[in-house]
Amino acid sequence: MAKLTLTHWFVRGLMGLGALGAGLGLSEPAAAADLPWNKAAPVEYVRVCDAYGAGFFYLPGTETCLKVGGLVLAEYRGFDASYSINGGAFYANGVARPAGGFVPSPAQYTNARTRDAYGFGALGRIELDARTKSEWGTVRTFLRVDAYYGSSDNAATGSGGQLGNSWNGTAGTTAPRETTIVNKAFIQFAGLTAGRAQSLFDFYADAYNFANLRGSNATVALLSYTATFGDGWSASLSLEDQPSRRAAIGSTVAGSQAMPGGTRVPDIVGNVRLDQPWGAVQFSAAAHQVRATLFPATALSVPPTTYAFPNNTSNSYGFALQGGVQLNADVIAKGDKLWLQAAYEKGAFSYIAGNNISYAYGAVGQNRYMGSGITSEDYSFGWNPQINSDCVFTGAGSCEQQWGWAFVGAYKHYWIPTLSSAVFGSYAEVHYSDNAVAGVGGAVGVSNLKEGRVGTNLIWTPLRGFDIGAEFMYIHLDQTRPVGLASDTTLRAAGLPAFKSNNNEYETRIRVQRAF
């Protein structure tokens, strides 16, 4: 008998299965030509979506239009290095004033030699903007993620407008830093906005300047509704996350420290706006809850030596008002714009504080005082004052609210379509109660502040979205001498500089960026 190969056994097996299938009423095995085969899915090419402007395309298989964008920014920053005395550690911070006055400790002094005079910064940004039509209107989803790198005082801790870093000790230099934040993430639908977005109080919000100005430029978590009317009118009402607007609480009660209380009510923000071919006008208002708690300093020491039982508490409301106008000046040059705005606040410092995700008090550094915004001088220059507070506990028994105002102006001019300049500035004043300034309660008092910022830049745009620019910024700070500080004679005897109420700071920036 001939030996059967494996192939023969395989063929005979198939024949046997065919016979068995026939006996069971099954069809005969299909011929090769009849066997099913998988066809490749038809190619669906990306389609342009022109319903929302340039750059959108349909996601394959959906009716959702997506725009992918981003930005890469490189910045070189120079500044005049100075010694620093950390007034925030003792101005209105419950530090008792001894006989002869308070002398800053070695830990509160930083020498000028170890202060870097320049730094590099880099930012990478990704943006996704998805929009889908529905029978109730467009559903929009927007995401912006920023990643930073910085060295020296340009070390990145939270803001493209103000790349900065906290100091490593009192005699050492800074360390480079990297970080990533969710800059914006929100959903819009039928007038509703929910997520992390620009505060609806804001108007100019550092539109032209590289370095920060005063006014309000706040990124907040919010739930808002905007109603649009005819002829360019609109009105908005917004519930905004109070921690994003939370400022410090001060104390002139010796041996105590003050802290903000836990949140109970979000900030309530509203605006009325008119947009026209000639420009825009906006009026904004905000209500801000101020919950403050005064603790014995021993309860807040590390580690604490007493329980955190409050010595005093306060619940009050602050408010802010703002008016702004933007005028198109195409009669001078196409694209020229003028911005003017003014704001007043009482017990709501964040609404004139500047960028709330700046390096000084931003959430990236796990600082609880995002609402305190930018520092009075970016580089902790000379005799730097206290962190600004919504209210200050005094020996009079209450937390007394401060008040302040800020004016912002900016003008951008196009010399030619590819070359532009901006001139901008802000002026702000912050005033505290007489009891807080006098240090009633036995601690070092607080300072009233007057701050001016003015700058200009020149930007070359050889391609759309590609900018090469240089900027100069001058900052002047005038602060009152805090009650309870030692005399200049005593300070000099300790080797410290005399108190200087007026400081001048100069900054330069060179920036190269490409948006796409």
C-alpha positions as CSV (number, residue, x, y, z in Angstrom):
1,M,0.0,0.0,0.0
2,A,1.4,3.4,-0.9
3,K,2.4,5.6,1.9
4,L,0.1,8.6,2.3
5,T,1.6,12.0,2.9
6,L,0.2,14.7,5.2
7,T,-1.2,16.4,2.2
8,H,-3.2,13.3,1.2
9,W,-4.6,13.0,4.7
10,F,-5.6,16.7,4.7
11,V,-7.4,16.3,1.3
12,R,-9.2,13.1,2.4
13,G,-10.2,14.8,5.6
14,L,-11.8,17.7,3.7
15,M,-13.7,15.1,1.5
16,G,-14.9,13.4,4.6
17,L,-16.1,16.6,6.1
18,G,-17.9,17.4,2.8
19,A,-19.7,14.1,2.9
20,L,-20.6,14.6,6.6
21,G,-21.9,18.0,5.7
22,A,-24.0,16.6,2.9
23,G,-25.5,14.0,5.2
24,L,-26.5,16.8,7.6
25,G,-28.1,18.8,4.9
26,L,-25.3,21.4,4.8
27,S,-24.1,23.0,1.5
28,E,-21.2,21.7,-0.4
29,P,-17.8,23.3,0.4
30,A,-17.5,26.6,-1.5
31,A,-15.1,26.9,-4.4
32,A,-12.2,29.2,-4.0
33,A,-13.8,31.8,-6.1
34,D,-16.9,31.8,-3.8
35,L,-15.0,32.2,-0.5
36,P,-15.7,35.6,1.2
37,W,-12.8,38.2,1.4
38,N,-12.4,41.5,3.3
39,K,-12.3,44.5,1.1
40,A,-10.4,47.5,2.3
41,A,-12.6,50.3,3.7
42,P,-13.0,53.2,1.2
43,V,-10.5,55.9,1.9
44,E,-12.2,59.0,3.6
45,Y,-10.1,62.0,2.8
46,V,-10.0,64.9,5.2
47,R,-12.5,67.6,4.2
48,V,-12.1,71.3,4.8
49,C,-14.7,72.8,7.2
50,D,-15.3,76.5,6.4
51,A,-18.2,77.1,8.8
52,Y,-15.9,78.4,11.6
53,G,-13.1,80.2,9.7
54,A,-9.7,79.1,8.4
55,G,-7.9,76.0,9.7
56,F,-10.9,73.7,10.5
57,F,-11.3,70.3,9.1
58,Y,-13.9,67.5,9.6
59,L,-12.9,64.6,11.8
60,P,-13.3,61.6,9.5
61,G,-16.6,59.9,10.0
62,T,-18.1,62.7,12.1
63,E,-19.7,66.1,11.7
64,T,-17.3,67.7,14.2
65,C,-14.9,70.3,12.9
66,L,-11.4,70.5,14.5
67,K,-8.7,73.1,14.5
68,V,-5.3,72.1,15.7
69,G,-3.0,75.0,16.8
70,G,-0.1,75.8,19.0
71,L,2.8,78.1,19.8
72,V,6.5,77.9,20.5
73,L,8.1,80.8,22.3
74,A,11.7,81.5,23.2
75,E,12.6,84.5,25.4
76,Y,15.7,86.1,26.7
77,R,15.2,88.4,29.6
78,G,17.6,90.9,31.3
79,F,17.2,92.9,34.4
80,D,19.1,95.0,36.9
81,A,19.9,92.7,39.8
82,S,19.5,94.0,43.3
83,Y,19.6,93.0,47.0
84,S,16.2,92.0,48.4
85,I,14.7,92.3,51.8
86,N,11.6,90.2,52.1
87,G,9.1,92.6,53.7
88,G,6.3,90.1,53.1
89,A,7.8,88.1,56.0
90,F,7.1,90.8,58.6
91,Y,4.9,93.6,57.1
92,A,1.4,93.0,58.5
93,N,2.3,89.4,59.3
94,G,1.8,89.3,63.0
95,V,5.6,89.9,63.8
96,A,6.0,91.8,67.0
97,R,8.0,95.1,66.9
98,P,10.5,95.1,69.8
99,A,11.8,98.2,71.5
100,G,13.8,100.1,68.9
101,G,11.9,98.6,66.1
102,F,12.1,95.4,64.0
103,V,15.4,94.5,62.2
104,P,15.1,92.0,59.3
105,S,16.7,88.6,60.0
106,P,19.5,87.1,57.9
107,A,16.9,84.7,56.4
108,Q,15.0,87.8,55.1
109,Y,17.9,89.3,53.2
110,T,19.3,88.2,49.8
111,N,22.5,89.8,48.4
112,A,22.8,91.2,44.9
113,R,25.8,89.2,43.9
114,T,23.9,85.9,43.6
115,R,21.0,87.5,41.8
116,D,21.0,86.5,38.1
117,A,21.0,89.4,35.7
118,Y,19.5,87.4,32.7
119,G,17.6,84.3,32.0
120,F,16.2,82.1,29.3
121,G,12.7,80.9,28.9
122,A,10.8,78.6,26.5
123,L,7.1,77.8,26.1
124,G,5.4,75.1,24.1
125,R,1.6,75.2,23.6
126,I,-0.9,72.9,22.0
127,E,-4.5,74.0,21.3
128,L,-7.5,72.0,20.2
129,D,-10.7,73.7,19.1
130,A,-13.6,71.3,18.3
131,R,-17.0,72.5,17.1
132,T,-20.2,70.6,16.2
133,K,-23.5,72.0,14.9
134,S,-26.7,71.0,16.8
135,E,-30.3,72.0,16.6
136,W,-29.6,74.3,19.6
137,G,-26.5,75.9,18.2
138,T,-22.8,75.1,18.1
139,V,-21.1,72.9,20.7
140,R,-17.5,74.1,21.2
141,T,-14.8,72.3,23.1
142,F,-11.5,74.1,23.6
143,L,-8.2,73.0,25.2
144,R,-4.9,74.8,25.7
145,V,-2.0,73.1,27.4
146,D,1.2,75.0,28.1
147,A,4.6,73.5,29.0
148,Y,7.4,75.8,30.2
149,Y,11.2,75.7,30.8
150,G,13.1,78.6,32.3
151,S,16.5,79.4,33.9
152,S,17.4,82.1,36.4
153,D,14.5,84.5,37.2
154,N,13.0,83.3,33.9
155,A,12.4,79.9,35.4
156,A,9.0,78.8,34.4
157,T,6.3,78.4,37.1
158,G,3.1,79.4,35.5
159,S,2.7,82.2,32.9
160,G,3.8,83.0,29.4
161,G,3.6,86.7,30.2
162,Q,5.7,86.3,33.4
163,L,8.1,83.3,33.4
164,G,9.6,83.4,36.9
165,N,11.0,81.4,39.8
166,S,11.2,81.5,43.6
167,W,14.6,81.8,45.1
168,N,16.5,78.8,46.6
169,G,17.5,80.2,49.9
170,T,19.0,83.6,50.7
171,A,22.5,83.3,49.4
172,G,22.1,80.8,46.5
173,T,21.2,81.2,42.8
174,T,18.1,79.8,41.2
175,A,17.6,76.5,39.6
176,P,16.1,75.9,36.1
177,R,12.5,74.6,36.2
178,E,10.0,72.9,34.0
179,T,6.3,72.6,34.4
180,T,3.1,71.9,32.5
181,I,-0.3,73.5,33.1
182,V,-3.8,73.3,31.6
183,N,-4.1,77.0,30.6
184,K,-7.7,76.7,29.3
185,A,-10.2,73.9,29.1
186,F,-13.9,74.7,28.5
187,I,-17.1,73.8,26.8
188,Q,-19.5,76.4,25.2
189,F,-23.0,75.7,24.2
190,A,-26.0,78.0,23.6
191,G,-24.5,80.8,25.6
192,L,-23.2,78.5,28.4
193,T,-19.5,78.3,29.2
194,A,-18.2,75.7,31.6
195,G,-14.6,74.9,32.6
196,R,-11.4,76.8,32.9
197,A,-11.4,80.1,30.9
198,Q,-10.7,83.8,31.0
199,S,-12.6,85.6,33.6
200,L,-15.6,87.5,32.2
201,F,-14.6,90.5,34.3
202,D,-11.4,90.9,32.1
203,F,-11.0,93.3,29.1
204,Y,-7.5,94.2,28.0
205,A,-5.8,91.3,29.8
206,D,-2.1,92.0,28.6
207,A,-3.0,91.8,25.0
208,Y,0.2,93.5,23.6
209,N,2.8,93.5,26.4
210,F,5.2,90.7,27.1
211,A,5.8,91.5,30.8
212,N,2.7,92.0,33.0
213,L,0.7,95.1,33.7
214,R,-1.8,95.6,36.5
215,G,-5.6,95.3,36.0
216,S,-7.2,91.9,35.8
217,N,-5.9,89.0,33.7
218,A,-7.3,86.0,35.4
219,T,-7.8,82.4,34.3
220,V,-10.5,80.8,36.4
221,A,-12.8,77.8,36.7
222,L,-16.3,79.1,35.9
223,L,-19.9,78.5,34.9
224,S,-21.3,81.4,32.9
225,Y,-24.0,82.4,30.6
226,T,-23.9,85.0,27.8
227,A,-26.9,86.5,26.2
228,T,-26.6,88.3,22.9
229,F,-28.9,91.0,21.8
230,G,-29.2,93.1,18.6
231,D,-26.8,95.8,17.4
232,G,-23.7,94.2,19.1
233,W,-25.0,94.2,22.7
234,S,-24.3,91.3,25.0
235,A,-24.5,90.6,28.7
236,S,-22.9,87.8,30.8
237,L,-23.3,86.4,34.3
238,S,-20.6,84.1,35.7
239,L,-20.0,82.0,38.8
240,E,-16.2,81.9,39.1
241,D,-14.0,79.8,41.4
242,Q,-13.1,81.9,44.5
243,P,-9.6,80.3,45.0
244,S,-8.6,81.6,41.7
245,R,-9.2,85.1,43.1
246,R,-8.1,84.5,46.7
247,A,-5.6,87.0,48.1
248,A,-3.7,86.9,51.4
249,I,-5.1,88.1,54.8
250,G,-2.9,90.3,56.9
251,S,-2.5,90.8,60.6
252,T,-1.0,93.6,62.8
253,V,-1.9,91.6,66.0
254,A,1.4,90.6,67.5
255,G,2.0,86.8,67.9
256,S,-0.7,85.9,65.4
257,Q,-1.0,85.0,61.7
258,A,-4.0,85.3,59.5
259,M,-5.2,83.0,56.7
260,P,-8.1,82.9,54.3
261,G,-11.1,80.8,55.4
262,G,-12.5,77.9,53.4
263,T,-14.7,78.8,50.4
264,R,-18.4,79.0,50.7
265,V,-19.6,81.2,47.8
266,P,-18.0,81.6,44.3
267,D,-17.3,85.0,43.0
268,I,-20.3,86.5,41.1
269,V,-19.2,88.3,38.0
270,G,-21.2,90.2,35.4
271,N,-20.5,92.3,32.3
272,V,-22.4,94.3,29.7
273,R,-20.6,94.7,26.4
274,L,-21.0,96.5,23.1
275,D,-19.1,95.4,19.9
276,Q,-19.1,97.7,16.9
277,P,-17.0,98.2,13.8
278,W,-15.3,101.1,15.5
279,G,-14.3,99.0,18.6
280,A,-15.8,97.8,21.9
281,V,-17.0,99.0,25.3
282,Q,-17.4,96.8,28.4
283,F,-18.6,97.4,31.9
284,S,-17.8,94.7,34.5
285,A,-18.7,94.1,38.2
286,A,-17.8,91.4,40.7
287,A,-18.8,90.4,44.2
288,H,-16.0,88.6,46.2
289,Q,-16.5,86.8,49.6
290,V,-13.7,87.5,52.1
291,R,-13.6,84.8,54.8
292,A,-10.6,85.4,57.2
293,T,-9.3,83.6,60.2
294,L,-6.8,84.8,62.8
295,F,-4.7,82.0,64.4
296,P,-2.0,82.1,67.1
297,A,1.4,81.9,65.3
298,T,2.1,78.7,67.3
299,A,-0.7,77.0,65.5
300,L,0.8,77.7,62.1
301,S,4.4,76.9,62.9
302,V,6.1,73.8,61.4
303,P,5.4,71.7,63.3
304,P,2.6,73.4,65.2
305,T,2.8,73.6,68.9
306,T,-0.8,74.5,69.6
307,Y,-4.1,73.5,68.1
308,A,-5.6,75.6,65.2
309,F,-8.3,77.2,67.3
310,P,-9.1,80.7,65.8
311,N,-8.5,83.8,67.9
312,N,-10.8,85.8,65.6
313,T,-12.8,85.3,62.4
314,S,-14.4,87.6,59.8
315,N,-16.9,87.2,57.0
316,S,-17.5,90.0,54.6
317,Y,-17.9,90.8,50.9
318,G,-15.7,92.8,48.7
319,F,-16.5,94.1,45.2
320,A,-14.9,95.4,42.0
321,L,-16.0,97.6,39.2
322,Q,-14.4,98.2,35.8
323,G,-15.0,100.1,32.6
324,G,-13.0,99.7,29.4
325,V,-13.0,100.9,25.8
326,Q,-11.2,99.7,22.7
327,L,-11.0,101.9,19.7
328,N,-10.0,100.8,16.2
329,A,-7.6,103.4,14.7
330,D,-7.4,102.2,11.1
331,V,-7.4,105.9,10.0
332,I,-3.9,106.1,11.3
333,A,-2.8,102.6,10.1
334,K,-4.6,99.4,9.3
335,G,-4.8,97.3,12.5
336,D,-4.0,100.1,15.0
337,K,-5.9,99.8,18.3
338,L,-6.2,101.8,21.5
339,W,-7.2,100.2,24.8
340,L,-8.2,102.1,28.0
341,Q,-9.6,100.6,31.2
342,A,-10.0,101.6,34.8
343,A,-11.0,99.4,37.8
344,Y,-11.8,100.1,41.5
345,E,-12.0,97.4,44.2
346,K,-12.6,97.2,47.9
347,G,-11.7,93.9,49.6
348,A,-11.1,92.2,46.2
349,F,-7.5,92.9,45.3
350,S,-7.3,90.2,42.6
351,Y,-9.4,92.5,40.3
352,I,-6.5,94.9,39.9
353,A,-3.6,92.5,40.7
354,G,-2.6,91.5,37.1
355,N,-1.9,87.9,35.9
356,N,-3.3,85.4,38.5
357,I,-1.1,82.5,37.1
358,S,2.1,84.5,37.3
359,Y,5.1,82.9,38.9
360,A,4.9,84.7,42.3
361,Y,1.7,83.3,43.8
362,G,0.4,81.0,41.1
363,A,-1.1,77.5,41.6
364,V,1.9,75.8,39.9
365,G,4.0,76.7,43.0
366,Q,1.1,75.4,45.2
367,N,0.6,78.9,46.5
368,R,-2.8,79.5,47.9
369,Y,-2.8,83.2,47.0
370,M,-3.5,83.2,43.2
371,G,-5.5,86.4,43.5
372,S,-2.5,88.3,44.7
373,G,-1.3,88.3,41.1
374,I,2.1,89.6,40.1
375,T,4.6,90.9,42.7
376,S,4.9,94.7,43.2
377,E,8.3,94.4,41.6
378,D,9.0,91.3,39.5
379,Y,12.5,90.6,40.8
380,S,11.9,91.1,44.6
381,F,13.8,94.3,44.2
382,G,15.3,96.2,47.2
383,W,12.8,96.7,50.0
384,N,10.0,94.6,48.6
385,P,6.6,95.1,50.4
386,Q,4.0,92.7,51.8
387,I,1.9,90.3,49.7
388,N,-1.3,92.3,49.2
389,S,-4.3,91.3,51.3
390,D,-8.1,91.6,50.9
391,C,-8.3,92.6,54.6
392,V,-6.0,93.0,57.6
393,F,-6.8,92.0,61.2
394,T,-5.9,94.8,63.6
395,G,-6.0,95.4,67.3
396,A,-9.4,97.1,66.8
397,G,-10.9,93.6,66.6
398,S,-11.9,93.2,62.9
399,C,-10.4,92.4,59.5
400,E,-10.4,95.8,57.8
401,Q,-10.7,95.7,54.0
402,Q,-8.2,97.5,51.8
403,W,-9.2,99.4,48.7
404,G,-7.4,100.2,45.5
405,W,-7.6,101.1,41.8
406,A,-5.8,100.6,38.6
407,F,-5.6,102.3,35.2
408,V,-4.3,100.5,32.1
409,G,-3.6,101.9,28.6
410,A,-2.1,100.4,25.5
411,Y,-1.8,101.5,21.9
412,K,-0.5,99.3,19.0
413,H,0.7,100.9,15.8
414,Y,1.7,99.2,12.5
415,W,4.5,101.1,10.8
416,I,4.2,98.7,7.8
417,P,2.1,95.5,7.7
418,T,5.1,93.5,9.0
419,L,6.5,95.9,11.6
420,S,4.5,97.1,14.7
421,S,5.1,98.8,18.0
422,A,3.1,98.9,21.2
423,V,3.2,101.5,24.0
424,F,1.6,100.5,27.2
425,G,1.4,101.2,30.9
426,S,-0.5,100.8,34.2
427,Y,-0.8,102.7,37.4
428,A,-2.2,101.2,40.6
429,E,-2.7,102.3,44.2
430,V,-3.4,100.1,47.2
431,H,-4.6,101.7,50.4
432,Y,-5.1,100.0,53.8
433,S,-7.0,101.2,56.9
434,D,-5.3,103.6,59.3
435,N,-5.2,100.9,62.0
436,A,-3.5,98.5,59.6
437,V,-0.9,101.1,58.6
438,A,-0.3,102.1,62.2
439,G,0.2,98.5,63.2
440,V,-2.5,98.6,65.9
441,G,-2.1,95.4,67.8
442,G,1.6,95.6,68.4
443,A,2.9,94.1,65.2
444,V,4.8,95.7,62.3
445,G,2.3,97.6,60.1
446,V,1.4,97.4,56.5
447,S,2.5,99.7,53.6
448,N,0.3,101.7,51.2
449,L,1.6,101.2,47.7
450,K,1.7,103.3,44.5
451,E,3.1,101.5,41.4
452,G,3.7,102.6,37.9
453,R,4.6,100.4,34.9
454,V,5.4,101.6,31.4
455,G,6.9,99.9,28.4
456,T,7.2,99.6,24.7
457,N,8.1,96.9,22.2
458,L,9.0,96.6,18.5
459,I,7.9,93.4,16.7
460,W,8.8,92.2,13.2
461,T,6.4,89.7,11.6
462,P,8.1,88.3,8.4
463,L,5.4,85.6,8.2
464,R,1.9,85.4,9.6
465,G,2.1,84.0,13.1
466,F,5.9,84.4,13.3
467,D,7.2,87.3,15.5
468,I,10.6,88.5,16.5
469,G,10.4,91.3,19.1
470,A,12.2,93.3,21.8
471,E,10.6,95.0,24.8
472,F,11.6,97.4,27.5
473,M,9.7,97.8,30.7
474,Y,10.2,100.3,33.5
475,I,8.7,99.8,37.0
476,H,8.5,102.3,39.8
477,L,7.2,101.4,43.3
478,D,6.5,103.9,46.1
479,Q,5.7,102.4,49.5
480,T,5.1,104.0,52.9
481,R,7.5,103.1,55.6
482,P,6.0,100.3,57.8
483,V,5.3,101.4,61.3
484,G,7.5,99.3,63.7
485,L,10.5,99.0,61.4
486,A,13.8,100.0,63.1
487,S,15.4,103.3,62.2
488,D,17.8,103.7,59.4
489,T,20.6,104.1,61.9
490,T,19.8,100.8,63.5
491,L,19.5,99.1,60.1
492,R,22.9,100.4,59.0
493,A,24.4,99.3,62.3
494,A,23.2,95.7,61.5
495,G,24.9,95.9,58.1
496,L,21.6,96.4,56.2
497,P,20.7,99.2,53.7
498,A,18.5,102.0,54.9
499,F,14.8,101.7,54.1
500,K,14.1,102.8,50.6
501,S,10.5,103.8,49.9
502,N,11.1,104.3,46.2
503,N,12.5,101.6,43.9
504,N,13.1,101.7,40.1
505,E,13.4,98.5,38.1
506,Y,14.4,98.0,34.5
507,E,13.7,94.9,32.3
508,T,14.4,94.0,28.7
509,R,13.1,91.0,26.8
510,I,13.9,89.5,23.4
511,R,11.2,87.1,22.2
512,V,10.9,84.9,19.2
513,Q,7.6,83.0,18.8
514,R,5.7,81.1,16.1
515,A,2.0,80.5,16.4
516,F,0.3,78.0,14.0
